Amino acid sequence: MAAYLVAQAEVTNMTENFKRYAERSAEILHDHGGKYIVRGLPAKVIKGEQFKGKFIIIAEFPSMEHLDGFLNDEEYVNDVAPLREGTGNYEFAACESPPPEMV
């Protein structure tokens, strides 16, 4: 069953470290079978203020095990994720695809 990493990122301090984070985290994500469905600012905010000026990231993985593999990847945890420190506010969630009868 497909699994999705959903993130909202408010980047308040665009640094070289953040740019390295974005590049290297994408490579590690792909190494774990992930692919980006959405990665960037909203094309249009339909209602509310929550999404204005914030990046939305949705990545699809073949399974929750693949997603967990990315999140627990030793290089990601120890070397890459710390590069985002002091660059903004981030929220992450993991979701599974609904069963076929709910689609």
N, C-alpha and C positions, 0 to 999 in steps of 0.2 A: 504494500500500500504506500503510495507516495506521501512524503512528508514535506512540510514547508517551513522555512525559517522566515519569519516576518520581523522586520526591524524598522524603527523610526529613528532617524538621526538628525539632531540639531547641531550642526557643526558651527561652533562659535569661534574657533581658533584654527584656521586652516594652516597646518604646518607641513614641513617636509616629512615629518614622522607620520602624519595622517595620510599623506600621499603614498608613502611606502606601505602603510597599513592596508589601504584600499587595494593596492596592486597585489601584495603578497597574500592577503586574505582571499582574494578572488582565485589565485592559483591553487591555494590549499582547498578551497571550496570545490573547485573542479576536480582535484585529485580524489575527492571523496564522492564523486558522482553527482555533485550539485551543478545546477545551471541557474542563471538569473532569469527570472520572469519579469521583474521590475527592478530597476536600479537608477534612481534619480529623483529629481524634484517632481511633484505632481504636475501634470499637464494642465489641470484645472482643479481648483478647490470648489466643490459643489456647495458645501454648507459648513459653517463653523470656522474656527481659527486654528484648530489643532494641527493641521497639515501645512499651514502657510510657512514657507521658507525651510521646510524640513525634507530631508531625503527619505524616500520610502524604498525599502529593499525587500523583495520577495524572491527567495531562492527555493527551487524545487530539488528534492533528493529522491532517489528511488525508494527509500524507506527511512523510518525513524533511526534505524541502526546506522545508516549512512550519515544522516544529519548529526547524530551523536558522535560519530567518528570525526567529523569536522570540528565540532565544538570541543572535543577532548583531544584533538591532535596536539601532540607535545610541542611542536614548533609554534602552532597557533597560540596555545595557552601561554607558553613561556617567552616567546620572542615577538610575536606579531600583535596579539591583543594589547599588550602594554603600550604599543606605539600610539594608540588612540587616547591614552591618558592625557587629560588637560586640554582636549580639543573640542569638547562639547558634551551633549547629553544624549544618551542612547538607551533605547528600550528594545528588548528582544522577546520573541515568543516562538514556540514550536507548535505546529498544528499538523494533524494528519488529514489526509483526504477523506471525505465522507464515504461511507459505504455506498455501493452502486444504487441501492434502493432509495437512498436519500438525495440523489443527484437529480 
